[in-house]
Amino acid sequence: MTTQNQLNFSFSDLIAGYIRKVNFPEVFDSQGEIELETSDGRFYTVKVTAACYAELVRNLGEPFQVAPELKDILVEGRFLHAYGLFYPESDRLKFEAKHLLLFGRDKSDLRFEEQNWWIKQIQQLLNFYLESQFGVNEGESIDFKKFRTDLSAEGAKLDGVQNLDTVSRLVYGFASAYLITGDDKALEAAKNGTEYMQNHFRHQNKSEGICYWYSQIDIQSDGSVRKYMGSTAGGDEGGNAIPCYEQIYALAGPTQTYRITGGDHIKVDLDDTIAFLNRYYKDHGPYGGFYSHIDPVTFDGEADSLGINKAKKNWNSVGDHAPAYLINLYLATEDESYSTFLEDTFDTICEYFPDYEYSPFMNEKFYKDWSHDLKWGIHQARCVVGHNLKVAWNLTRMHSLKPKESYKKFAHQIADAIPGAGCDNQRGGWYDMMERTLKEGEENHRLVWHDRKAWWQQEQGILAYYIMAGVYNDKPEYLNFAREGTAFYNGWFLDYEEGGIYFNVLANGQPYSLGTERGKGSHSMAGYHSFELCYLAAIYTNLLIKKQSMDFYFCPEPNGWEDNILRVAPDLLPKGSIELSEVWIEGKSYKDFDKQKMHIFLPESEKSLKIRCRIAPVGLDFDADLIKLEDDIASFALKGQLIGSTVSIMKKSVENLTGIKGLSLDLNDLEEISDIGWNYLLFTKQRAGADFTLKLANANEKIKQSLKDAELDEEFELI
């Protein structure tokens, strides 16, 4: 008799794990074994043969990077991905690796935590969308009439549709890219996109003091335009209504642009849309919260015409206000009315969303009275893993603004539950939609449709665990979860051939390229989640995890801010954790700023001003800022103390560069350099060869004397 469901065939798969044992022959011939431990404590013996190759993870825009000799890289403690084949044989299931993916040059190094990793990635994403949407490489202008929601995998436009939320989300991406790159094209795109939305999607009622936005514009083949107030997305489950979700995300792009430029012409639309949301979506009765949909004619959230959406509330209508626009609007203004709105939002989430007696996942669909809606459309009694994780990291951001035990408790409940229910501990990454409860005979929560992984849900997991690790610093496993998820995302979601990010990958990381999940643009996918990930991951890994400074860019309009104060806090970080250390206006050092409040007191100007400011972790002893790279000479500005405990920062900054022929170091803000610091500079110069130059500029008398005392004044050129 044949045993049912017997595993008697070979198959390929991925194992993500930490090397715990290495067993190679005395004379290495690529016939060794390693033992891998997964994040949930399972062990696999992995055979490494001559048919196996290894590569180093690469960022968008980087070439393939072959790893060093296998024997040198396969060391205990290293985290890697092993893709290969399982062979069922008589004694056990055996695994043979064919492709190894490494995430750093040694076992302690993680390339995706380098200071510029996410900044380089957002630059590549910016370039991809500027070209695919507007053709900037061919000299075309950034004209949003050319924008299309649907893009192929290669970036080609597929129809004439412009969706409100996808336009706004791409504008958000452009604005975020400018904030951390200073690329003028990004700012131009953000401003043009905001203006286009105002001219073509906005509907104002000035007498009522409200503003709302068309859901969709169809540009016909003859150039004519058809506009839709009610959404066309979702059919019976969301169409023929105005979803709160769309009106919320209409503000994402303009708000992020407003952070950069200021200006009443943007601010009035933001406030009038909030007024619209509060007037028509908010439940003004005893239950509170926001309805998920309103009728496009009557603006009634309880209209019979809404069908299954009548008098319903959900995660998006309640919680998405915060990440889409409210937090960024508060950062730009510090207006207490926005802080109060945020607090009410998160208090509501903490009161009604937890459901741990029923499921390891929160509830996210509700009737008017907050009773659980377990019958809505495709959702039923199911959860979206990414929504749980998104709540966790936004609760943590709010905790930095207004610390509450309820925020911290719920964030931890989510973060502790997901690894056992919604995470792929075999391969890395987070799943999509799952059944919230177990049926009889089941030990594992079932995946609803498939085991594929969406790019946006990886963002939620990465940010959840990085932000919680940085803010709370109370559970080391959170940082491990963040790093394991980041490894999966950067290892398998980046499209090196065509550019951009894959919509979905299979559980084993291979791209999934069928149907609506094939493209780089759709009603679901726009330049938002991937840009948001780059922006926030850069902030939290640099400023809280790695304790490295970051530069941010702004371009305030003349009189853009009523009080002439530019607020440059990058996000809601714990009080006292970061400070504004330096400011440059039009390339020149500027000293009129408040270090702790992170306020820049703007000079009078009749034109927009390009501002670069440096945000640093409080107590940072040393900083090496790459000013420029020209003719293979890297120019750094050094600040603080180059001593034994900080040499590693300088070392990493230099080693991140390849093929340089010299260093030019501005020592104007260097307070001290120890013998170890001098020895590092001397060794760097000597190791690089006779043609390598090392110049020191603007050294004060203390530094000059230190150089003389070290008897190295003949080794370096002083300028």
C-alpha positions in Angstrom: 0.0 0.0 0.0 1.3 3.4 -0.9 1.6 6.0 1.9 -0.4 9.1 1.2 1.3 12.4 0.9 4.7 10.7 1.0 7.6 13.1 0.2 9.4 11.1 -2.5 10.5 13.7 -5.0 13.2 16.4 -5.2 12.3 20.1 -5.1 14.1 23.4 -4.8 13.7 25.8 -1.9 15.4 28.4 0.2 16.8 28.2 3.7 17.7 31.4 5.6 19.8 30.7 8.6 22.9 31.2 10.7 26.0 28.9 10.3 26.5 26.9 13.5 29.0 24.3 12.3 31.4 24.0 9.4 32.8 20.7 8.2 35.2 20.7 5.3 37.8 18.2 4.2 41.3 19.0 5.1 42.1 19.8 1.5 39.1 21.9 0.5 37.5 20.8 -2.7 34.1 22.3 -2.5 32.7 19.2 -1.0 31.9 20.4 2.5 28.9 20.7 4.8 27.5 23.5 6.9 24.9 23.4 9.6 22.3 26.2 9.4 20.0 27.3 12.2 16.8 29.1 11.2 15.3 32.0 13.2 12.9 29.6 14.9 15.6 27.2 16.0 15.5 24.4 13.4 18.7 22.9 12.1 19.6 21.9 8.5 22.7 20.2 7.2 23.6 21.8 3.9 26.0 20.2 1.4 28.2 22.6 -0.5 29.5 21.3 -3.8 31.5 22.5 -6.8 28.2 23.3 -8.5 27.5 26.0 -5.8 28.2 29.7 -6.3 28.1 32.6 -3.8 27.3 36.2 -4.3 27.2 39.3 -2.1 23.9 41.1 -1.8 23.8 44.2 -4.1 21.8 47.3 -4.2 19.8 48.6 -7.2 22.2 50.0 -9.8 25.1 47.8 -8.6 26.7 45.0 -10.7 26.8 41.3 -9.7 29.3 40.8 -7.0 31.0 37.4 -6.7 31.8 36.4 -3.2 35.3 35.3 -2.1 36.4 31.6 -1.9 33.7 29.5 -0.2 36.1 28.2 2.5 36.8 31.8 3.5 33.2 32.9 3.7 31.5 29.9 5.3 32.3 30.6 8.9 30.4 30.1 12.1 28.0 32.9 13.0 27.4 34.2 9.5 23.8 34.7 8.3 23.1 33.7 4.8 20.5 32.4 2.3 21.0 29.0 0.8 19.0 28.2 -2.3 19.2 24.6 -3.5 17.6 21.2 -3.8 16.0 18.8 -1.3 16.6 15.1 -2.0 14.4 12.6 -0.2 16.7 9.6 0.5 16.3 6.5 2.6 17.9 7.9 5.8 16.7 11.5 5.7 15.8 14.6 3.6 19.0 16.0 2.3 19.7 19.5 1.1 22.4 20.5 -1.5 23.1 24.3 -2.0 23.4 25.7 -5.5 23.3 29.4 -4.7 24.5 31.2 -1.6 23.5 34.8 -0.9 25.7 36.7 1.6 24.8 40.0 3.2 28.2 41.4 4.2 31.9 41.1 3.6 32.4 39.3 6.9 30.0 37.7 9.4 29.5 40.9 11.4 28.9 43.2 8.4 25.5 43.9 6.9 25.5 45.9 3.7 21.9 47.1 4.1 22.9 48.8 7.3 25.6 50.9 5.6 25.0 54.6 6.0 24.0 55.2 2.4 22.4 51.9 1.5 18.8 53.1 1.6 19.7 56.5 0.2 21.3 54.9 -2.9 18.2 52.7 -3.3 15.8 55.6 -3.2 17.9 57.4 -5.8 17.6 54.4 -8.1 13.8 54.2 -7.5 13.6 57.9 -8.2 15.5 57.4 -11.5 13.2 54.5 -12.5 9.9 56.3 -12.0 11.2 59.6 -13.5 12.1 57.7 -16.7 9.1 55.3 -16.9 6.5 58.0 -16.2 8.1 61.1 -17.8 11.0 60.1 -20.0 13.5 62.4 -18.3 16.5 60.5 -19.8 15.3 61.6 -23.2 15.0 65.2 -22.1 11.3 65.2 -21.5 9.7 67.5 -18.9 8.1 66.2 -15.7 4.5 66.7 -16.8 2.0 64.7 -14.8 -0.4 64.6 -17.8 1.9 61.8 -18.8 1.5 59.9 -15.6 -0.3 56.5 -15.8 -1.3 54.2 -12.9 -0.6 50.9 -14.7 3.0 50.2 -15.7 4.4 46.9 -17.1 7.3 45.1 -15.4 9.6 47.1 -17.7 8.0 50.4 -16.9 5.9 50.8 -20.0 2.5 52.5 -19.7 -0.5 50.2 -20.2 -3.6 52.5 -20.4 -4.9 56.0 -19.8 -5.9 55.7 -16.1 -4.7 58.1 -13.4 -5.8 57.0 -9.9 -5.9 59.6 -7.2 -4.0 57.6 -4.5 -1.3 56.3 -6.9 -0.6 59.9 -8.1 -0.4 61.1 -4.6 1.7 58.2 -3.4 4.3 58.7 -6.2 4.5 62.4 -5.3 5.2 61.2 -1.7 8.0 59.1 -3.1 9.5 62.0 -5.0 9.3 64.3 -2.0 10.8 61.6 0.3 13.6 61.1 -2.2 14.4 64.8 -2.1 14.5 64.9 1.7 17.4 62.4 1.8 19.2 62.9 -1.5 18.8 66.6 -2.3 18.1 65.7 -6.0 16.6 68.7 -7.7 14.6 66.5 -10.1 12.9 64.8 -7.1 11.8 68.2 -5.8 10.6 69.3 -9.2 8.6 66.2 -9.6 7.0 66.5 -6.1 6.0 70.1 -6.7 4.7 69.5 -10.2 2.7 66.4 -9.0 1.2 68.4 -6.1 0.2 71.2 -8.5 -1.3 68.7 -10.9 -3.4 67.2 -8.2 -4.6 70.6 -7.2 -5.5 71.5 -10.7 -7.1 68.3 -11.9 -8.2 66.1 -8.9 -9.2 68.7 -6.3 -12.8 69.7 -5.7 -13.1 72.7 -3.4 -16.1 74.1 -1.7 -14.7 77.4 -0.3 -18.0 78.5 1.3 -18.1 75.2 3.3 -14.4 75.2 4.0 -14.0 71.7 2.7 -11.9 70.0 0.0 -12.2 66.5 -1.5 -10.6 64.7 -4.5 -11.7 62.9 -7.6 -11.0 59.1 -7.4 -9.9 58.7 -11.0 -9.2 60.4 -14.3 -9.3 58.5 -17.6 -7.4 60.1 -20.4 -9.0 59.0 -23.7 -7.1 58.2 -26.9 -8.4 61.5 -28.3 -7.0 63.5 -25.4 -10.4 64.1 -23.7 -10.7 63.5 -20.0 -13.3 61.6 -18.0 -13.4 62.1 -14.2 -14.9 59.8 -11.5 -15.9 60.9 -8.0 -16.8 57.4 -6.8 -14.1 54.8 -6.8 -14.0 52.2 -9.6 -11.8 49.9 -7.7 -13.2 47.0 -5.8 -16.6 46.4 -7.5 -19.2 45.5 -5.0 -16.7 45.5 -2.3 -15.6 49.1 -2.7 -16.8 50.6 -5.9 -19.5 53.2 -6.4 -18.5 54.9 -3.2 -15.9 57.3 -2.0 -13.5 55.2 0.2 -12.0 57.0 3.2 -8.7 55.3 2.2 -8.5 57.3 -1.1 -9.2 60.6 0.5 -6.6 59.9 3.2 -3.9 59.0 0.7 -4.8 62.1 -1.5 -2.9 64.0 1.3 0.2 61.8 1.3 2.1 63.5 -1.5 1.1 67.1 -0.9 1.9 66.8 2.8 5.4 65.4 2.2 6.0 68.2 -0.3 4.7 70.7 2.2 7.3 69.6 4.7 10.0 70.6 2.2 8.5 73.9 0.8 5.8 75.2 3.1 3.2 77.4 1.5 -0.4 78.2 2.2 -1.4 77.0 -1.2 -0.8 73.5 0.0 -1.7 73.9 3.6 -5.2 75.1 3.0 -6.0 71.9 0.9 -4.6 69.7 3.7 -6.7 71.4 6.3 -9.9 71.6 4.2 -9.6 67.8 3.4 -9.2 67.1 7.1 -12.4 69.1 7.6 -14.1 67.0 4.9 -13.0 63.8 6.6 -14.1 65.0 10.0 -17.5 66.2 8.7 -18.6 63.2 6.6 -16.5 60.2 7.5 -16.3 60.6 11.2 -18.9 58.9 13.4 -20.1 61.8 15.6 -22.2 59.5 17.7 -21.1 57.7 20.9 -18.9 55.2 19.1 -16.5 57.5 17.3 -14.0 56.4 14.6 -14.3 56.9 10.8 -16.6 55.2 8.3 -14.8 53.3 5.6 -17.0 54.6 2.7 -19.5 57.4 2.0 -22.1 57.7 -0.7 -20.7 59.9 -3.6 -23.9 61.9 -3.8 -25.1 62.4 -0.2 -21.7 61.9 1.5 -23.6 59.6 4.0 -21.6 56.8 5.6 -24.9 55.0 6.5 -26.6 55.1 3.1 -28.2 51.9 1.8 -26.5 52.4 -1.5 -23.2 51.4 0.2 -24.2 47.8 0.4 -21.7 45.8 2.4 -19.9 49.0 3.3 -22.9 50.6 5.0 -21.9 52.0 8.4 -18.6 50.1 8.4 -15.2 51.0 9.9 -11.8 49.4 9.2 -8.1 49.7 9.8 -7.6 52.0 6.9 -10.3 54.5 7.8 -9.1 54.7 11.4 -5.4 54.1 11.3 -4.1 55.2 7.9 -4.5 58.9 8.8 -1.3 58.7 10.8 1.3 57.3 8.4 -0.3 58.8 5.2 -0.2 62.4 6.3 -0.9 63.3 10.0 2.6 62.5 11.4 4.2 64.3 8.6 1.9 67.3 9.0 2.7 67.4 12.7 6.4 67.3 11.9 6.1 70.2 9.6 4.0 72.4 11.9 4.1 71.0 15.5 0.4 72.1 15.6 -1.3 70.6 18.7 -4.5 70.0 16.8 -2.7 67.4 14.7 -1.2 65.9 17.8 -4.6 65.6 19.4 -6.0 63.9 16.2 -3.1 61.4 16.3 -3.7 60.7 20.0 -7.4 60.0 19.4 -6.5 57.7 16.4 -4.1 55.6 18.4 -6.3 55.5 21.5 -9.1 54.2 19.3 -6.8 51.5 17.8 -5.7 50.4 21.3 -9.3 50.1 22.5 -10.9 48.2 19.7 -8.3 46.4 17.5 -6.7 43.9 20.0 -8.5 40.5 19.8 -6.1 38.1 21.4 -8.6 35.9 23.1 -9.9 35.0 19.6 -6.8 35.1 17.4 -3.0 36.0 17.3 -4.0 38.7 14.9 -5.8 42.0 15.6 -9.2 42.6 14.2 -9.4 45.2 11.4 -13.1 45.1 10.1 -15.9 46.5 12.2 -19.6 47.4 12.4 -20.6 50.9 13.5 -20.5 49.9 17.2 -17.1 48.3 16.9 -18.4 44.7 17.0 -16.3 42.5 14.7 -17.3 42.2 11.0 -16.3 38.6 10.1 -18.3 38.4 6.9 -17.1 41.3 4.8 -16.3 40.4 1.2 -13.1 38.5 0.7 -11.8 39.4 4.1 -14.2 37.3 6.2 -12.5 36.1 9.4 -9.0 36.7 8.0 -6.1 39.0 8.6 -3.7 40.9 6.5 -0.3 40.4 8.1 1.1 43.7 6.9 -1.7 45.6 8.6 -0.8 44.1 12.0 2.8 45.1 11.5 1.9 48.6 10.3 0.0 49.2 13.5 3.0 48.1 15.5 5.5 50.6 14.0 3.0 53.5 14.0 2.1 52.9 17.6 5.8 53.1 18.4 6.2 56.3 16.5 3.3 57.7 18.5 4.8 56.5 21.7 7.8 58.8 21.0 5.5 61.8 20.7 3.2 60.9 23.6 4.4 58.0 25.6 1.6 55.7 26.8 1.8 52.2 28.2 -1.2 51.2 26.0 0.8 52.0 22.8 3.8 50.1 23.9 1.8 47.1 25.1 -0.2 46.7 21.9 2.9 47.1 19.7 4.7 44.4 21.6 1.7 42.1 21.4 1.7 42.4 17.7 5.5 42.0 17.4 5.6 39.0 19.6 2.7 37.2 17.9 3.6 37.6 14.2 6.8 35.5 14.2 4.9 32.4 15.2 1.9 33.0 12.9 2.6 35.3 9.9 6.3 35.1 9.4 8.2 32.6 7.1 10.8 31.3 9.6 12.2 29.0 6.9 13.1 31.5 4.3 12.5 35.0 5.7 9.9 37.6 5.0 6.2 37.9 5.9 3.1 36.4 4.3 0.0 38.0 2.9 -3.5 37.2 4.1 -4.1 34.4 6.6 -7.0 32.7 8.4 -7.3 34.3 11.9 -8.2 31.0 13.6 -7.4 27.3 13.5 -9.9 24.8 12.3 -10.2 21.4 13.8 -7.1 19.3 13.2 -5.0 22.3 12.2 -1.7 23.2 13.9 -0.7 26.1 11.7 -2.6 29.1 10.6 -3.6 28.7 7.0 -2.6 31.0 4.2 -5.8 32.1 2.4 -4.8 32.3 -1.3 -1.1 31.5 -1.7 2.3 31.7 0.0 3.6 34.6 -2.0 5.0 37.6 -0.4 4.1 41.2 -1.4 6.7 44.0 -1.3 4.5 46.3 0.8 4.1 43.7 3.6 7.9 43.3 3.7 8.1 47.0 4.3 5.7 46.8 7.2 7.7 44.0 8.9 11.1 45.6 8.3 9.9 49.0 9.8 8.0 47.3 12.6 11.0 45.6 14.0 13.7 48.2 13.2 11.6 51.0 14.7 10.7 49.0 17.8 14.3 47.8 18.2 15.5 51.4 17.9 12.9 53.0 20.2 12.4 50.4 22.9 15.7 48.5 22.7 14.2 45.9 25.1 14.1 42.7 23.0 17.2 41.7 21.0 15.1 39.4 18.8 13.3 42.4 17.3 16.6 43.6 15.7 17.2 40.0 14.4 13.7 39.9 12.9 14.3 43.3 11.3 17.6 42.2 9.8 16.3 38.8 8.6 13.4 40.5 6.9 15.6 43.2 5.4 17.9 40.5 4.0 15.0 38.8 2.3 13.7 42.0 0.8 17.1 43.2 -0.5 18.0 39.7 -1.6 15.0 38.9 -3.7 12.7 42.0 -4.4 15.1 44.2 -6.3 14.8 44.0 -10.0 18.3 44.5 -11.3 17.4 44.1 -14.9 14.5 46.5 -15.4 14.7 48.6 -12.2 12.2 49.1 -9.4 10.8 46.5 -7.0 8.9 43.3 -7.7 5.3 43.3 -6.7 5.4 39.7 -5.4 7.8 36.9 -5.0 7.2 33.3 -4.3 7.9 32.0 -0.8 11.4 31.0 -1.9 12.2 34.5 -3.2 11.8 33.9 -7.0 9.8 36.7 -8.8 6.2 36.1 -9.5 5.3 37.7 -12.8 1.7 36.9 -13.7 -1.5 38.9 -14.0 -1.9 42.2 -12.0 1.1 41.2 -9.9 3.4 41.5 -12.8 3.7 45.3 -13.1 5.7 48.1 -11.5 2.6 50.3 -11.3 -1.1 49.5 -10.6 -3.9 50.6 -8.4 -2.1 48.7 -5.6 1.5 49.6 -6.5 3.0 53.1 -6.9 6.1 54.8 -5.7 5.1 54.8 -2.1 5.9 51.7 0.1 9.3 51.2 -1.5 10.2 54.9 -1.1 8.7 55.0 2.4 10.8 52.0 3.4 14.0 53.7 2.1 13.2 56.9 3.9 12.3 55.5 7.3 14.7 52.6 7.3 17.5 55.1 6.6 16.4 57.2 9.6 16.0 54.4 12.1 19.0 52.3 11.2 21.3 55.4 11.0 20.1 57.5 13.9 19.0 54.9 16.4 20.5 51.5 15.5 24.0 52.4 14.1 24.3 55.9 15.7 25.3 57.6 12.5 24.4 61.1 11.4 22.2 61.8 8.3 21.7 64.8 6.0 18.3 66.1 5.0 17.3 68.6 2.4 14.6 71.3 2.3 13.7 74.1 0.0 11.3 76.6 1.7 9.5 79.0 -0.4 9.6 82.8 0.4 7.3 83.3 3.4 6.5 79.6 3.2 6.2 79.3 7.0 4.1 81.9 8.9 6.6 82.1 11.8 9.7 81.8 9.4 10.7 78.6 11.3 11.7 75.5 9.3 11.1 72.4 11.4 13.5 69.6 10.3 12.9 66.7 12.7 13.0 63.7 10.3 10.4 61.6 12.2 8.8 61.1 15.6 11.9 59.8 17.4 12.3 59.5 21.2 12.8 62.8 22.9 16.5 63.7 23.4 17.7 61.0 21.0 18.7 63.2 18.1 19.7 66.8 17.5 20.4 69.3 14.7 24.1 69.6 14.5 24.9 71.6 11.4 23.0 73.7 8.8 24.0 74.9 5.3 22.0 77.4 3.3 22.9 77.7 -0.4 26.1 75.7 0.4 27.2 78.1 3.2 27.4 77.3 6.9 24.5 78.8 8.8 24.3 79.1 12.6 20.9 80.4 13.5 19.1 77.3 14.6 17.9 75.5 17.7 19.8 72.3 18.2 17.4 70.5 20.5 14.1 71.6 18.9 15.6 71.1 15.5 14.3 74.5 14.3 16.0 76.6 11.6 15.3 80.3 11.9 15.1 81.2 8.2 16.7 84.4 6.8 14.6 86.8 4.8 14.7 85.8 1.2 12.8 86.6 -2.0 13.6 83.2 -3.5 13.4 79.6 -2.4 16.4 78.5 -0.4 18.2 75.2 -0.7 18.9 74.0 2.8 21.0 71.0 3.9 20.9 70.1 7.6 22.7 67.3 9.6 20.7 65.4 12.2 22.9 63.4 14.6 22.4 61.0 17.5 22.8 62.8 20.8 26.3 62.1 22.2 27.8 61.2 18.8 31.6 61.6 19.4 32.7 61.6 15.8 31.3 62.1 12.3 32.9 61.7 8.9 30.8 63.4 6.2 31.5 62.7 2.6 31.4 66.2 1.0 32.2 65.2 -2.6 33.9 62.5 -4.8 35.6 64.1 -7.7 38.5 62.8 -9.9 38.6 59.8 -7.6 39.5 62.0 -4.6 37.1 61.6 -1.7 36.6 64.8 0.4 35.5 64.3 4.0 34.6 66.8 6.7 35.6 65.4 10.1 33.8 66.5 13.3 34.4 65.6 16.9 37.1 63.2 18.2 39.0 60.7 16.0 40.1 58.4 18.8 40.3 54.7 19.5 36.5 54.3 20.0 35.6 56.2 16.9 38.2 55.1 14.3 35.9 52.3 13.1 33.4 55.1 11.9 36.2 56.7 9.8 37.3 53.2 8.6 33.8 52.2 7.4 33.3 55.6 5.7 36.5 55.1 3.7 36.0 51.4 3.0 32.5 52.1 1.5 34.3 53.7 -1.4 36.1 51.8 -4.1 38.9 52.8 -6.4 39.7 56.1 -4.8 43.1 57.7 -5.4 43.3 60.0 -2.4 41.6 61.6 0.6 41.1 65.3 1.4 40.1 65.8 5.0 38.6 69.1 6.3 39.6 69.2 10.0 37.9 72.5 10.8 35.5 70.9 13.3 37.8 68.2 14.5 38.4 68.6 18.2 40.9 65.9 18.9 42.9 63.1 17.2 44.7 60.4 19.2 47.7 58.3 18.2 45.4 55.6 17.1 43.6 58.1 14.8 47.0 59.2 13.3 48.1 55.6 12.9 44.9 54.8 11.0 45.4 57.6 8.6 49.1 56.7 8.1 48.3 53.0 7.6 45.6 53.9 5.1 48.0 56.0 3.1 50.7 53.4 3.1 48.5 50.5 2.2 47.0 52.4 -0.8 50.4 52.8 -2.4 52.8 55.5 -3.4 50.4 57.4 -5.8 47.7 57.8 -3.0 47.4 61.3 -1.7 46.2 62.3 1.8 45.7 66.1 2.4 44.7 67.8 5.6 42.9 71.1 5.5 41.9 73.7 8.1 43.6 72.1 11.1 43.6 74.1 14.2 46.7 74.6 16.4 45.8 71.8 18.7 45.5 69.3 15.8 48.8 70.7 14.2 50.6 70.2 17.5 49.2 66.7 17.9 50.5 65.9 14.4 53.9 67.2 15.3 53.9 65.3 18.6 53.2 62.1 16.7 56.2 62.9 14.5 54.1 62.4 11.4 54.1 66.0 10.1 56.2 64.9 7.1 53.7 62.1 6.2 50.8 64.4 5.4 50.2 67.5 3.3 48.8 70.3 5.3 46.6 72.9 3.5 
